[in-house]
Amino acid sequence: MNTLLFLGNLGTGEIIIIAIVVLLLFGGKKIPELMKGLGKGVKNFKDGVNGLEDDINGTSTDNKQ
């Protein structure tokens, strides 16, 4: 189980090294596009979860009446 939580032990140096590697791999122009796509994906996921919760809550209130 400790191997799953290794990301919590990252220090400043490791984060800087990872950022430099990402910058070298994708370039400066691609990173904003990647982050925009990631943001849209997270927003769609949250909207889907909220819609699912609304569906669950809507059907549970319909059954009570």
PDB file of N, CA, C and O in Angstrom:
ATOM      1  N   MET A   1       0.826  -1.192   0.000  1.00  0.00           N
ATOM      2  CA  MET A   1       0.000   0.000   0.000  1.00  0.00           C
ATOM      3  C   MET A   1       0.865   1.247   0.000  1.00  0.00           C
ATOM      4  O   MET A   1       0.446   2.276  -0.531  1.00  0.00           O
ATOM      5  N   ASN A   2       2.027   1.193   0.564  1.00  0.00           N
ATOM      6  CA  ASN A   2       2.917   2.350   0.563  1.00  0.00           C
ATOM      7  C   ASN A   2       3.381   2.713  -0.837  1.00  0.00           C
ATOM      8  O   ASN A   2       3.689   3.874  -1.106  1.00  0.00           O
ATOM      9  N   THR A   3       3.435   1.738  -1.726  1.00  0.00           N
ATOM     10  CA  THR A   3       3.882   2.029  -3.086  1.00  0.00           C
ATOM     11  C   THR A   3       2.846   2.850  -3.841  1.00  0.00           C
ATOM     12  O   THR A   3       3.199   3.540  -4.797  1.00  0.00           O
ATOM     13  N   LEU A   4       1.582   2.797  -3.442  1.00  0.00           N
ATOM     14  CA  LEU A   4       0.558   3.589  -4.105  1.00  0.00           C
ATOM     15  C   LEU A   4       0.600   5.053  -3.680  1.00  0.00           C
ATOM     16  O   LEU A   4       0.076   5.916  -4.385  1.00  0.00           O
ATOM     17  N   LEU A   5       1.204   5.334  -2.560  1.00  0.00           N
ATOM     18  CA  LEU A   5       1.210   6.684  -2.020  1.00  0.00           C
ATOM     19  C   LEU A   5       2.544   7.384  -2.219  1.00  0.00           C
ATOM     20  O   LEU A   5       2.830   8.358  -1.523  1.00  0.00           O
ATOM     21  N   PHE A   6       3.368   6.914  -3.150  1.00  0.00           N
ATOM     22  CA  PHE A   6       4.689   7.498  -3.340  1.00  0.00           C
ATOM     23  C   PHE A   6       4.631   8.929  -3.861  1.00  0.00           C
ATOM     24  O   PHE A   6       5.608   9.664  -3.716  1.00  0.00           O
ATOM     25  N   LEU A   7       3.538   9.342  -4.453  1.00  0.00           N
ATOM     26  CA  LEU A   7       3.450  10.693  -4.994  1.00  0.00           C
ATOM     27  C   LEU A   7       3.412  11.753  -3.898  1.00  0.00           C
ATOM     28  O   LEU A   7       3.754  12.907  -4.156  1.00  0.00           O
ATOM     29  N   GLY A   8       3.012  11.400  -2.705  1.00  0.00           N
ATOM     30  CA  GLY A   8       2.958  12.348  -1.607  1.00  0.00           C
ATOM     31  C   GLY A   8       4.320  12.729  -1.079  1.00  0.00           C
ATOM     32  O   GLY A   8       4.438  13.697  -0.327  1.00  0.00           O
ATOM     33  N   ASN A   9       5.364  11.987  -1.456  1.00  0.00           N
ATOM     34  CA  ASN A   9       6.698  12.252  -0.945  1.00  0.00           C
ATOM     35  C   ASN A   9       7.559  13.043  -1.922  1.00  0.00           C
ATOM     36  O   ASN A   9       8.780  13.065  -1.771  1.00  0.00           O
ATOM     37  N   LEU A  10       6.968  13.684  -2.905  1.00  0.00           N
ATOM     38  CA  LEU A  10       7.741  14.472  -3.858  1.00  0.00           C
ATOM     39  C   LEU A  10       8.154  15.792  -3.225  1.00  0.00           C
ATOM     40  O   LEU A  10       7.348  16.483  -2.603  1.00  0.00           O
ATOM     41  N   GLY A  11       9.414  16.122  -3.397  1.00  0.00           N
ATOM     42  CA  GLY A  11       9.908  17.398  -2.899  1.00  0.00           C
ATOM     43  C   GLY A  11       9.985  18.410  -4.013  1.00  0.00           C
ATOM     44  O   GLY A  11       9.610  18.133  -5.153  1.00  0.00           O
ATOM     45  N   THR A  12      10.474  19.590  -3.676  1.00  0.00           N
ATOM     46  CA  THR A  12      10.569  20.662  -4.650  1.00  0.00           C
ATOM     47  C   THR A  12      11.513  20.298  -5.791  1.00  0.00           C
ATOM     48  O   THR A  12      11.220  20.580  -6.953  1.00  0.00           O
ATOM     49  N   GLY A  13      12.632  19.679  -5.470  1.00  0.00           N
ATOM     50  CA  GLY A  13      13.592  19.305  -6.497  1.00  0.00           C
ATOM     51  C   GLY A  13      13.026  18.328  -7.501  1.00  0.00           C
ATOM     52  O   GLY A  13      13.239  18.468  -8.705  1.00  0.00           O
ATOM     53  N   GLU A  14      12.300  17.331  -7.003  1.00  0.00           N
ATOM     54  CA  GLU A  14      11.701  16.352  -7.900  1.00  0.00           C
ATOM     55  C   GLU A  14      10.647  16.985  -8.796  1.00  0.00           C
ATOM     56  O   GLU A  14      10.545  16.642  -9.974  1.00  0.00           O
ATOM     57  N   ILE A  15       9.870  17.897  -8.251  1.00  0.00           N
ATOM     58  CA  ILE A  15       8.831  18.557  -9.041  1.00  0.00           C
ATOM     59  C   ILE A  15       9.460  19.415 -10.130  1.00  0.00           C
ATOM     60  O   ILE A  15       8.956  19.456 -11.253  1.00  0.00           O
ATOM     61  N   ILE A  16      10.552  20.098  -9.813  1.00  0.00           N
ATOM     62  CA  ILE A  16      11.248  20.918 -10.814  1.00  0.00           C
ATOM     63  C   ILE A  16      11.808  20.044 -11.922  1.00  0.00           C
ATOM     64  O   ILE A  16      11.713  20.401 -13.096  1.00  0.00           O
ATOM     65  N   ILE A  17      12.390  18.906 -11.572  1.00  0.00           N
ATOM     66  CA  ILE A  17      12.940  17.989 -12.579  1.00  0.00           C
ATOM     67  C   ILE A  17      11.831  17.465 -13.484  1.00  0.00           C
ATOM     68  O   ILE A  17      12.004  17.403 -14.701  1.00  0.00           O
ATOM     69  N   ILE A  18      10.696  17.089 -12.902  1.00  0.00           N
ATOM     70  CA  ILE A  18       9.563  16.604 -13.697  1.00  0.00           C
ATOM     71  C   ILE A  18       9.064  17.707 -14.628  1.00  0.00           C
ATOM     72  O   ILE A  18       8.754  17.437 -15.788  1.00  0.00           O
ATOM     73  N   ALA A  19       8.984  18.947 -14.138  1.00  0.00           N
ATOM     74  CA  ALA A  19       8.525  20.064 -14.967  1.00  0.00           C
ATOM     75  C   ALA A  19       9.472  20.295 -16.137  1.00  0.00           C
ATOM     76  O   ALA A  19       9.022  20.560 -17.252  1.00  0.00           O
ATOM     77  N   ILE A  20      10.773  20.199 -15.899  1.00  0.00           N
ATOM     78  CA  ILE A  20      11.749  20.394 -16.975  1.00  0.00           C
ATOM     79  C   ILE A  20      11.624  19.284 -18.015  1.00  0.00           C
ATOM     80  O   ILE A  20      11.690  19.550 -19.215  1.00  0.00           O
ATOM     81  N   VAL A  21      11.444  18.050 -17.568  1.00  0.00           N
ATOM     82  CA  VAL A  21      11.297  16.934 -18.510  1.00  0.00           C
ATOM     83  C   VAL A  21      10.033  17.108 -19.350  1.00  0.00           C
ATOM     84  O   VAL A  21      10.058  16.879 -20.559  1.00  0.00           O
ATOM     85  N   VAL A  22       8.936  17.507 -18.723  1.00  0.00           N
ATOM     86  CA  VAL A  22       7.689  17.733 -19.464  1.00  0.00           C
ATOM     87  C   VAL A  22       7.878  18.858 -20.469  1.00  0.00           C
ATOM     88  O   VAL A  22       7.405  18.762 -21.602  1.00  0.00           O
ATOM     89  N   LEU A  23       8.563  19.918 -20.069  1.00  0.00           N
ATOM     90  CA  LEU A  23       8.818  21.037 -20.978  1.00  0.00           C
ATOM     91  C   LEU A  23       9.656  20.596 -22.166  1.00  0.00           C
ATOM     92  O   LEU A  23       9.399  21.011 -23.296  1.00  0.00           O
ATOM     93  N   LEU A  24      10.650  19.765 -21.920  1.00  0.00           N
ATOM     94  CA  LEU A  24      11.486  19.277 -23.012  1.00  0.00           C
ATOM     95  C   LEU A  24      10.726  18.335 -23.945  1.00  0.00           C
ATOM     96  O   LEU A  24      10.932  18.361 -25.159  1.00  0.00           O
ATOM     97  N   LEU A  25       9.848  17.504 -23.380  1.00  0.00           N
ATOM     98  CA  LEU A  25       9.110  16.540 -24.198  1.00  0.00           C
ATOM     99  C   LEU A  25       8.045  17.203 -25.066  1.00  0.00           C
ATOM    100  O   LEU A  25       7.906  16.871 -26.243  1.00  0.00           O
ATOM    101  N   PHE A  26       7.300  18.133 -24.492  1.00  0.00           N
ATOM    102  CA  PHE A  26       6.147  18.693 -25.192  1.00  0.00           C
ATOM    103  C   PHE A  26       6.395  20.068 -25.774  1.00  0.00           C
ATOM    104  O   PHE A  26       5.681  20.473 -26.692  1.00  0.00           O
ATOM    105  N   GLY A  27       7.363  20.790 -25.285  1.00  0.00           N
ATOM    106  CA  GLY A  27       7.621  22.134 -25.784  1.00  0.00           C
ATOM    107  C   GLY A  27       6.712  23.159 -25.130  1.00  0.00           C
ATOM    108  O   GLY A  27       5.681  22.812 -24.555  1.00  0.00           O
ATOM    109  N   GLY A  28       7.094  24.399 -25.220  1.00  0.00           N
ATOM    110  CA  GLY A  28       6.363  25.485 -24.560  1.00  0.00           C
ATOM    111  C   GLY A  28       5.003  25.766 -25.148  1.00  0.00           C
ATOM    112  O   GLY A  28       4.108  26.229 -24.441  1.00  0.00           O
ATOM    113  N   LYS A  29       4.827  25.494 -26.441  1.00  0.00           N
ATOM    114  CA  LYS A  29       3.551  25.811 -27.085  1.00  0.00           C
ATOM    115  C   LYS A  29       2.489  24.747 -26.839  1.00  0.00           C
ATOM    116  O   LYS A  29       1.297  25.054 -26.855  1.00  0.00           O
ATOM    117  N   LYS A  30       2.894  23.518 -26.617  1.00  0.00           N
ATOM    118  CA  LYS A  30       1.933  22.426 -26.448  1.00  0.00           C
ATOM    119  C   LYS A  30       1.381  22.353 -25.026  1.00  0.00           C
ATOM    120  O   LYS A  30       0.262  21.877 -24.835  1.00  0.00           O
ATOM    121  N   ILE A  31       2.124  22.805 -24.033  1.00  0.00           N
ATOM    122  CA  ILE A  31       1.703  22.652 -22.642  1.00  0.00           C
ATOM    123  C   ILE A  31       0.380  23.369 -22.358  1.00  0.00           C
ATOM    124  O   ILE A  31      -0.491  22.768 -21.729  1.00  0.00           O
ATOM    125  N   PRO A  32       0.178  24.634 -22.792  1.00  0.00           N
ATOM    126  CA  PRO A  32      -1.145  25.252 -22.543  1.00  0.00           C
ATOM    127  C   PRO A  32      -2.296  24.488 -23.194  1.00  0.00           C
ATOM    128  O   PRO A  32      -3.389  24.407 -22.634  1.00  0.00           O
ATOM    129  N   GLU A  33      -2.045  23.928 -24.383  1.00  0.00           N
ATOM    130  CA  GLU A  33      -3.088  23.135 -25.038  1.00  0.00           C
ATOM    131  C   GLU A  33      -3.394  21.879 -24.237  1.00  0.00           C
ATOM    132  O   GLU A  33      -4.555  21.491 -24.103  1.00  0.00           O
ATOM    133  N   LEU A  34      -2.358  21.243 -23.707  1.00  0.00           N
ATOM    134  CA  LEU A  34      -2.565  20.046 -22.892  1.00  0.00           C
ATOM    135  C   LEU A  34      -3.334  20.372 -21.621  1.00  0.00           C
ATOM    136  O   LEU A  34      -4.228  19.622 -21.228  1.00  0.00           O
ATOM    137  N   MET A  35      -2.997  21.478 -20.976  1.00  0.00           N
ATOM    138  CA  MET A  35      -3.683  21.860 -19.745  1.00  0.00           C
ATOM    139  C   MET A  35      -5.132  22.240 -20.014  1.00  0.00           C
ATOM    140  O   MET A  35      -6.011  21.961 -19.199  1.00  0.00           O
ATOM    141  N   LYS A  36      -5.385  22.878 -21.157  1.00  0.00           N
ATOM    142  CA  LYS A  36      -6.759  23.224 -21.526  1.00  0.00           C
ATOM    143  C   LYS A  36      -7.586  21.960 -21.724  1.00  0.00           C
ATOM    144  O   LYS A  36      -8.725  21.874 -21.265  1.00  0.00           O
ATOM    145  N   GLY A  37      -7.010  20.989 -22.405  1.00  0.00           N
ATOM    146  CA  GLY A  37      -7.704  19.716 -22.606  1.00  0.00           C
ATOM    147  C   GLY A  37      -7.934  18.984 -21.300  1.00  0.00           C
ATOM    148  O   GLY A  37      -8.985  18.375 -21.099  1.00  0.00           O
ATOM    149  N   LEU A  38      -6.946  19.042 -20.404  1.00  0.00           N
ATOM    150  CA  LEU A  38      -7.089  18.405 -19.100  1.00  0.00           C
ATOM    151  C   LEU A  38      -8.194  19.070 -18.292  1.00  0.00           C
ATOM    152  O   LEU A  38      -8.987  18.396 -17.635  1.00  0.00           O
ATOM    153  N   GLY A  39      -8.239  20.400 -18.345  1.00  0.00           N
ATOM    154  CA  GLY A  39      -9.290  21.135 -17.638  1.00  0.00           C
ATOM    155  C   GLY A  39     -10.680  20.802 -18.153  1.00  0.00           C
ATOM    156  O   GLY A  39     -11.619  20.647 -17.372  1.00  0.00           O
ATOM    157  N   LYS A  40     -10.809  20.692 -19.478  1.00  0.00           N
ATOM    158  CA  LYS A  40     -12.104  20.321 -20.056  1.00  0.00           C
ATOM    159  C   LYS A  40     -12.499  18.912 -19.639  1.00  0.00           C
ATOM    160  O   LYS A  40     -13.669  18.641 -19.367  1.00  0.00           O
ATOM    161  N   GLY A  41     -11.517  18.015 -19.590  1.00  0.00           N
ATOM    162  CA  GLY A  41     -11.810  16.646 -19.167  1.00  0.00           C
ATOM    163  C   GLY A  41     -12.282  16.580 -17.725  1.00  0.00           C
ATOM    164  O   GLY A  41     -13.221  15.851 -17.407  1.00  0.00           O
ATOM    165  N   VAL A  42     -11.636  17.336 -16.858  1.00  0.00           N
ATOM    166  CA  VAL A  42     -12.036  17.365 -15.445  1.00  0.00           C
ATOM    167  C   VAL A  42     -13.428  17.967 -15.311  1.00  0.00           C
ATOM    168  O   VAL A  42     -14.246  17.470 -14.537  1.00  0.00           O
ATOM    169  N   LYS A  43     -13.707  19.034 -16.059  1.00  0.00           N
ATOM    170  CA  LYS A  43     -15.028  19.664 -15.995  1.00  0.00           C
ATOM    171  C   LYS A  43     -16.111  18.697 -16.464  1.00  0.00           C
ATOM    172  O   LYS A  43     -17.167  18.603 -15.840  1.00  0.00           O
ATOM    173  N   ASN A  44     -15.857  17.979 -17.560  1.00  0.00           N
ATOM    174  CA  ASN A  44     -16.827  17.008 -18.058  1.00  0.00           C
ATOM    175  C   ASN A  44     -17.046  15.882 -17.053  1.00  0.00           C
ATOM    176  O   ASN A  44     -18.169  15.407 -16.882  1.00  0.00           O
ATOM    177  N   PHE A  45     -15.977  15.457 -16.392  1.00  0.00           N
ATOM    178  CA  PHE A  45     -16.099  14.403 -15.389  1.00  0.00           C
ATOM    179  C   PHE A  45     -16.950  14.876 -14.216  1.00  0.00           C
ATOM    180  O   PHE A  45     -17.822  14.145 -13.747  1.00  0.00           O
ATOM    181  N   LYS A  46     -16.700  16.096 -13.740  1.00  0.00           N
ATOM    182  CA  LYS A  46     -17.492  16.632 -12.626  1.00  0.00           C
ATOM    183  C   LYS A  46     -18.957  16.791 -13.021  1.00  0.00           C
ATOM    184  O   LYS A  46     -19.851  16.491 -12.230  1.00  0.00           O
ATOM    185  N   ASP A  47     -19.208  17.267 -14.253  1.00  0.00           N
ATOM    186  CA  ASP A  47     -20.586  17.401 -14.718  1.00  0.00           C
ATOM    187  C   ASP A  47     -21.273  16.037 -14.789  1.00  0.00           C
ATOM    188  O   ASP A  47     -22.450  15.907 -14.451  1.00  0.00           O
ATOM    189  N   GLY A  48     -20.534  15.034 -15.228  1.00  0.00           N
ATOM    190  CA  GLY A  48     -21.093  13.683 -15.291  1.00  0.00           C
ATOM    191  C   GLY A  48     -21.414  13.128 -13.917  1.00  0.00           C
ATOM    192  O   GLY A  48     -22.454  12.497 -13.724  1.00  0.00           O
ATOM    193  N   VAL A  49     -20.520  13.363 -12.959  1.00  0.00           N
ATOM    194  CA  VAL A  49     -20.764  12.892 -11.590  1.00  0.00           C
ATOM    195  C   VAL A  49     -21.968  13.611 -10.999  1.00  0.00           C
ATOM    196  O   VAL A  49     -22.808  12.987 -10.351  1.00  0.00           O
ATOM    197  N   ASN A  50     -22.057  14.928 -11.220  1.00  0.00           N
ATOM    198  CA  ASN A  50     -23.211  15.679 -10.701  1.00  0.00           C
ATOM    199  C   ASN A  50     -24.504  15.222 -11.363  1.00  0.00           C
ATOM    200  O   ASN A  50     -25.536  15.128 -10.698  1.00  0.00           O
ATOM    201  N   GLY A  51     -24.465  14.939 -12.648  1.00  0.00           N
ATOM    202  CA  GLY A  51     -25.654  14.445 -13.336  1.00  0.00           C
ATOM    203  C   GLY A  51     -26.079  13.084 -12.812  1.00  0.00           C
ATOM    204  O   GLY A  51     -27.270  12.807 -12.668  1.00  0.00           O
ATOM    205  N   LEU A  52     -25.095  12.233 -12.527  1.00  0.00           N
ATOM    206  CA  LEU A  52     -25.397  10.919 -11.975  1.00  0.00           C
ATOM    207  C   LEU A  52     -26.009  11.043 -10.585  1.00  0.00           C
ATOM    208  O   LEU A  52     -26.957  10.331 -10.254  1.00  0.00           O
ATOM    209  N   GLU A  53     -25.461  11.959  -9.763  1.00  0.00           N
ATOM    210  CA  GLU A  53     -26.029  12.178  -8.430  1.00  0.00           C
ATOM    211  C   GLU A  53     -27.449  12.709  -8.526  1.00  0.00           C
ATOM    212  O   GLU A  53     -28.317  12.319  -7.745  1.00  0.00           O
ATOM    213  N   ASP A  54     -27.691  13.610  -9.495  1.00  0.00           N
ATOM    214  CA  ASP A  54     -29.045  14.132  -9.682  1.00  0.00           C
ATOM    215  C   ASP A  54     -30.001  13.025 -10.096  1.00  0.00           C
ATOM    216  O   ASP A  54     -31.135  12.973  -9.620  1.00  0.00           O
ATOM    217  N   ASP A  55     -29.551  12.132 -10.986  1.00  0.00           N
ATOM    218  CA  ASP A  55     -30.393  11.014 -11.403  1.00  0.00           C
ATOM    219  C   ASP A  55     -30.701  10.097 -10.231  1.00  0.00           C
ATOM    220  O   ASP A  55     -31.836   9.647 -10.075  1.00  0.00           O
ATOM    221  N   ILE A  56     -29.701   9.819  -9.411  1.00  0.00           N
ATOM    222  CA  ILE A  56     -29.909   8.941  -8.251  1.00  0.00           C
ATOM    223  C   ILE A  56     -30.854   9.600  -7.263  1.00  0.00           C
ATOM    224  O   ILE A  56     -31.773   8.951  -6.761  1.00  0.00           O
ATOM    225  N   ASN A  57     -30.647  10.868  -6.976  1.00  0.00           N
ATOM    226  CA  ASN A  57     -31.513  11.578  -6.033  1.00  0.00           C
ATOM    227  C   ASN A  57     -32.915  11.736  -6.594  1.00  0.00           C
ATOM    228  O   ASN A  57     -33.886  11.676  -5.840  1.00  0.00           O
ATOM    229  N   GLY A  58     -33.043  11.935  -7.892  1.00  0.00           N
ATOM    230  CA  GLY A  58     -34.360  12.102  -8.513  1.00  0.00           C
ATOM    231  C   GLY A  58     -35.153  10.817  -8.471  1.00  0.00           C
ATOM    232  O   GLY A  58     -36.358  10.857  -8.222  1.00  0.00           O
ATOM    233  N   THR A  59     -34.522   9.672  -8.705  1.00  0.00           N
ATOM    234  CA  THR A  59     -35.242   8.401  -8.678  1.00  0.00           C
ATOM    235  C   THR A  59     -35.565   7.992  -7.247  1.00  0.00           C
ATOM    236  O   THR A  59     -36.592   7.358  -7.007  1.00  0.00           O
ATOM    237  N   SER A  60     -34.711   8.341  -6.297  1.00  0.00           N
ATOM    238  CA  SER A  60     -34.991   7.960  -4.913  1.00  0.00           C
ATOM    239  C   SER A  60     -36.149   8.772  -4.358  1.00  0.00           C
ATOM    240  O   SER A  60     -36.921   8.258  -3.550  1.00  0.00           O
ATOM    241  N   THR A  61     -36.293  10.049  -4.777  1.00  0.00           N
ATOM    242  CA  THR A  61     -37.433  10.845  -4.303  1.00  0.00           C
ATOM    243  C   THR A  61     -38.709  10.428  -5.001  1.00  0.00           C
ATOM    244  O   THR A  61     -39.789  10.538  -4.420  1.00  0.00           O
ATOM    245  N   ASP A  62     -38.612   9.939  -6.264  1.00  0.00           N
ATOM    246  CA  ASP A  62     -39.804   9.472  -6.968  1.00  0.00           C
ATOM    247  C   ASP A  62     -40.347   8.203  -6.318  1.00  0.00           C
ATOM    248  O   ASP A  62     -41.562   8.013  -6.277  1.00  0.00           O
ATOM    249  N   ASN A  63     -39.486   7.341  -5.812  1.00  0.00           N
ATOM    250  CA  ASN A  63     -39.924   6.087  -5.196  1.00  0.00           C
ATOM    251  C   ASN A  63     -40.606   6.331  -3.859  1.00  0.00           C
ATOM    252  O   ASN A  63     -41.444   5.533  -3.441  1.00  0.00           O
ATOM    253  N   LYS A  64     -40.257   7.439  -3.172  1.00  0.00           N
ATOM    254  CA  LYS A  64     -40.827   7.714  -1.849  1.00  0.00           C
ATOM    255  C   LYS A  64     -42.242   8.228  -1.944  1.00  0.00           C
ATOM    256  O   LYS A  64     -42.994   8.109  -0.977  1.00  0.00           O
ATOM    257  N   GLN A  65     -42.642   8.801  -3.080  1.00  0.00           N
ATOM    258  CA  GLN A  65     -43.965   9.407  -3.169  1.00  0.00           C
ATOM    259  C   GLN A  65     -45.026   8.405  -3.391  1.00  0.00           C
ATOM    260  O   GLN A  65     -46.201   8.761  -3.489  1.00  0.00           O
TER     261      GLN A  65
END
